Amino acid sequence: MSGRFWEDTPLSKLDRAQWEALCDGCGKCCVHKLEDEETGELLATNVACRMLDRRMGMCSDYKHRHAYVSECVRLTNNNVAGIEWLPSTCAYRLRAAGDPLPGWHYLVCGDREAVHEAGESTRGWTISEDDAGDFEHHLVDRTL
């Protein structure tokens, strides 16, 4: 990949490698959210999908994730703008809106650890859904 492709190329024109490179490895999209039945508001939990490598912020078997988690959403340039639960810092969401990537994104700063150092990843505050029990007991006051 050459240059700052994420700035110059619309999402619809990215090749597969460029598309995959946009993911910053935060893992926040893999955190379970609950919907308030009265307001429709999405509430964050500290419960992560069982497939999430919570230290690295990436799926432990991305290629085969749908075999284990059928409801895992396939992000595409056609649906990313309409997925309301994507983290506010998600590179796909930002680029779909025409916004720049944050300074801690590894494509901008060159450091894969920057997302973790900035406190923008799942590292250190999530638990696996296999260990969680009732998700309602795991609500957190955190913007995703």
MOBEL-V930971 format. One record per backbone hydrogen bond with DSSP energy under -1.0 kcal/mol. CO is the residue of the C=O (numbers start at 1). NH is the residue of the N-H. Records with the same first field share a line. If there is no record, write none. Layout:
CO = NH, NH
This chain:
3 = 5
4 = 7, 8
5 = 9
10 = 13
11 = 14
15 = 19
16 = 20
17 = 21
18 = 22
20 = 23
26 = 122
27 = 30
28 = 31
30 = 49
32 = 45
34 = 43
36 = 40
41 = 36
43 = 34
44 = 140
46 = 127
47 = 32
48 = 129
49 = 52
51 = 60
52 = 54
53 = 57, 58
58 = 53
62 = 65
64 = 67
65 = 68, 69
69 = 72
76 = 80
79 = 82
80 = 83
82 = 84
83 = 86
87 = 90
90 = 94
91 = 95
92 = 96
93 = 97
94 = 99
95 = 98
102 = 105
105 = 108, 109
106 = 110
111 = 114
113 = 117
114 = 118
115 = 120
116 = 119
122 = 125
127 = 48
128 = 131
134 = 137
135 = 138
138 = 46
140 = 142
